């Protein structure tokens, strides 16, 4: 199994490069299958935020068909309604779909990174000059969901007491929310002080190690990124040619190399099963 955060960061960079440099629908479909198959063995019980990805994927389609009037293949002609009225074409829908698919693939790629790499491991990769800034940023990102949870808890408590929770009651909600946030900030500060943060040179409780599988993932990601750059893919434009052209061999090979983490996971699982037998 791949555990090194550098290998996963390189893999994510190569996946994002393939996502945004070539929006051929055939390649996007292949990349979607690869990302899902990579996520499955490394998910560790974490859900993939497909709802957010699907929402981001649908929005460009709606905006494209509603605001674009170009294209020859007509879907429907709406009455003279401001902004959305007029011709809706298949070219506009496909153009928005290619952009939406790129956003969906981006969400899945970062979902894989979130499932495989801890934030502490990413912070440990930062140079000493950026370590404190990275720690503060990571704490602020982790602090935001807790603030939202505290807000919902305060609103539910007021509703159980029969009190209002509209905008007129904002001062009564914001005051306990501010006090709760300050208490959590003090707890963060005390925990950092107890760990000796900022007093001496940073140490590593769990040193980052390299295995053969990590090297395979890093090498395959680097080659995939180079092949994607070398392919010079022409961006898919349905307005000029509604039927997507066949992808290049280099682009297909680059995507197949991104499946290396899934292949490593399958091999490791088979070896583990053989050892148990």
C-alpha positions in Angstrom: 0.0 0.0 0.0 1.1 3.6 -0.7 1.6 5.7 2.4 4.1 8.4 1.6 2.5 11.8 1.4 4.9 13.0 -1.3 3.9 10.1 -3.6 0.2 11.0 -3.1 0.8 14.7 -3.7 2.6 13.9 -7.0 -0.2 11.6 -8.0 -2.8 14.3 -7.3 -0.8 16.8 -9.3 -0.6 14.4 -12.2 -4.4 13.7 -12.0 -5.2 17.4 -11.9 -3.0 18.0 -14.9 -4.8 15.3 -16.9 -8.1 16.8 -15.7 -7.6 20.3 -16.9 -5.3 19.9 -19.9 -7.5 17.5 -21.9 -11.3 17.7 -21.7 -11.9 15.0 -24.2 -15.1 13.2 -23.0 -13.5 9.8 -23.7 -10.5 10.6 -21.5 -12.7 12.1 -18.8 -14.8 8.9 -18.6 -11.6 6.8 -18.4 -10.1 9.1 -15.7 -13.3 8.9 -13.7 -13.1 5.1 -13.6 -9.4 5.3 -12.6 -10.0 7.8 -9.8 -12.9 5.7 -8.4 -10.9 2.5 -8.5 -8.0 4.3 -6.8 -10.3 5.6 -4.1 -11.9 2.3 -3.2 -9.0 0.5 -1.7 -7.7 3.6 0.2 -11.0 5.1 1.4 -10.6 3.9 5.0 -14.3 4.2 5.8 -14.4 7.8 4.5 -17.2 8.9 2.2 -16.5 10.6 -1.1 -18.2 14.0 -1.4 -20.0 13.1 -4.7 -22.9 15.4 -3.9 -20.7 18.5 -4.0 -19.0 17.2 -7.1 -22.2 16.5 -8.9 -23.6 19.9 -7.9 -20.4 21.6 -9.3 -20.7 19.5 -12.4 -24.3 20.5 -13.1 -23.9 24.2 -12.6 -21.7 24.9 -15.7 -24.2 23.0 -17.8 -27.1 25.2 -16.7 -25.1 28.4 -17.1 -23.8 27.4 -20.5 -27.1 26.4 -22.1 -28.9 29.4 -20.5 -26.4 32.1 -21.5 -24.9 30.8 -24.8 -26.8 31.2 -28.0 -24.2 29.6 -30.3 -24.4 26.2 -32.0 -26.4 24.6 -34.8 -28.0 21.6 -33.0 -31.1 23.0 -31.3 -32.5 21.6 -28.1 -35.4 24.0 -27.5 -36.3 27.6 -28.2 -37.7 29.5 -25.2 -39.8 32.6 -25.4 -38.2 36.0 -25.1 -37.5 35.7 -21.4 -34.7 38.0 -20.0 -31.3 36.2 -19.8 -32.5 32.6 -20.4 -34.8 33.2 -23.4 -33.8 32.1 -26.9 -32.1 29.1 -28.4 -30.7 26.4 -26.3 -28.2 24.2 -28.2 -26.5 20.9 -27.7 -23.1 22.5 -28.3 -23.6 24.8 -25.3 -24.7 21.8 -23.1 -21.7 19.7 -24.1 -19.3 22.6 -23.5 -20.8 23.1 -20.0 -20.7 19.3 -19.4 -17.0 19.1 -20.2 -16.3 21.9 -17.7 -18.6 20.3 -15.1 -16.8 17.0 -15.6 -13.5 18.6 -14.9 -14.8 20.0 -11.6 -16.2 16.6 -10.6 -12.9 14.9 -11.3 -11.1 17.6 -9.3 -13.4 16.9 -6.3 -12.8 13.2 -6.6 -9.0 13.7 -6.9 -8.9 15.8 -3.7 -11.2 13.3 -2.0 -8.6 10.6 -2.7 -5.9 12.8 -1.3 -8.0 13.5 1.8 -8.5 9.8 2.4 -4.9 8.9 2.0 -2.9 11.8 3.6 -3.3 13.3 7.0 -3.0 17.1 7.4 -0.2 16.6 9.9 1.9 14.8 7.2 1.3 17.6 4.7 2.4 20.2 7.3 5.6 18.2 8.1 6.6 18.4 4.4 6.7 22.2 4.6 10.1 24.0 5.0 10.9 25.5 8.4 10.1 29.0 7.3 6.5 28.0 6.3 5.9 25.5 9.1 4.2 27.9 11.5 2.1 29.5 8.8 1.0 26.0 7.6 0.2 24.9 11.2 -2.0 28.0 11.7 -3.7 27.4 8.4 -4.4 23.8 9.2 -5.8 24.7 12.6 -8.1 27.4 11.1 -9.4 24.8 8.6 -10.1 22.3 11.3 -11.6 25.1 13.5 -14.3 26.1 10.9 -16.3 22.8 11.1 -16.4 22.9 14.9 -17.7 26.5 14.7 -20.5 25.4 12.4 -21.3 22.5 14.7 -21.4 24.9 17.7 -23.8 27.2 15.8 -26.2 24.3 15.0 -26.0 23.2 18.7 -26.9 26.6 19.9 -29.8 27.0 17.5 -31.2 23.6 18.4 -30.9 24.4 22.2 -32.9 27.6 21.6 -35.5 25.8 19.7 -35.9 23.2 22.5 -36.5 26.1 24.9 -39.1 27.6 22.6 -37.0 30.6 21.7 -36.7 32.2 18.2 -33.8 31.4 16.0 -34.4 34.0 13.2 -32.3 37.0 12.2 -33.8 39.1 15.1 -32.2 36.7 17.6 -28.7 37.0 16.0 -27.2 38.8 19.0 -28.4 36.0 21.4 -26.9 33.4 19.1 -23.6 35.2 18.3 -22.6 35.9 21.9 -22.6 32.2 23.0 -21.0 31.2 19.7 -18.2 33.7 20.2 -17.6 32.5 23.7 -17.6 28.9 22.5 -15.1 29.8 19.8 -12.8 31.6 22.3 -12.9 28.6 24.6 -12.0 26.2 21.7 -9.2 28.6 20.7 -7.8 28.6 24.3 -7.9 24.8 24.3 -5.9 24.8 21.0 -3.4 27.2 22.5 -3.0 25.1 25.7 -2.5 21.9 23.7 0.2 23.5 21.5 1.9 25.0 24.6 1.8 21.5 26.3 3.5 20.0 23.2 6.2 22.7 23.3 5.2 24.3 20.0 7.7 27.0 19.0 10.1 26.4 21.8 12.6 24.3 20.0 13.4 22.7 16.7 10.5 20.6 15.5 10.7 16.8 15.8 9.0 14.0 14.0 6.9 11.5 16.0 6.4 9.4 13.0 9.2 9.7 10.4 8.2 9.7 6.8 9.5 6.5 5.2 9.7 5.2 1.7 8.7 1.8 0.3 8.9 0.3 -3.1 5.2 1.0 -3.7 5.7 4.7 -2.9 8.5 4.9 -5.4 6.4 3.2 -8.0 3.5 5.6 -7.4 5.9 8.6 -7.6 7.6 7.4 -10.7 4.3 6.6 -12.5 2.8 10.0 -11.5 5.9 11.8 -12.9 5.8 9.9 -16.1 2.1 10.5 -16.5 2.5 14.2 -16.0 5.3 14.3 -18.6 3.3 12.4 -21.1 0.3 14.7 -20.5 2.5 17.7 -21.2 4.1 16.0 -24.2 0.8 15.0 -25.8 -0.2 18.6 -26.4 -3.9 17.7 -26.5 -6.3 20.0 -28.3 -9.0 21.2 -26.0 -12.4 19.7 -26.8 -14.6 22.4 -28.4 -18.1 21.2 -29.3 -18.8 24.5 -31.1 -16.3 23.6 -33.8 -16.8 19.8 -33.7 -19.6 18.3 -31.6 -18.2 14.8 -32.0 -15.1 14.4 -29.9 -12.0 13.1 -31.7 -10.2 9.9 -30.7 -7.7 10.6 -27.8 -4.0 10.2 -28.5 -2.0 7.2 -27.4 0.1 9.3 -25.0 -2.9 10.6 -23.2 -4.3 7.1 -22.7 -1.0 5.8 -21.4 -0.7 8.8 -19.0 -4.2 8.0 -17.6 -3.4 4.3 -17.3 -0.2 5.1 -15.3 -2.4 7.0 -12.8 -4.0 3.6 -11.9 -0.7 2.5 -10.4 -2.0 3.0 -6.7 -5.0 0.7 -7.4 -2.7 -1.9 -8.9 -0.4 -1.7 -6.0 -3.3 -2.1 -3.6 -4.6 -5.2 -5.4 -1.1 -6.8 -5.4 -0.7 -6.1 -1.7 -4.1 -7.6 -0.9 -3.3 -10.8 -2.9 0.1 -11.1 -1.2 -1.6 -10.7 2.2 -4.2 -13.3 1.4 -1.4 -15.7 0.2 0.5 -15.2 3.4 -2.6 -16.0 5.5 -3.2 -19.2 3.5 
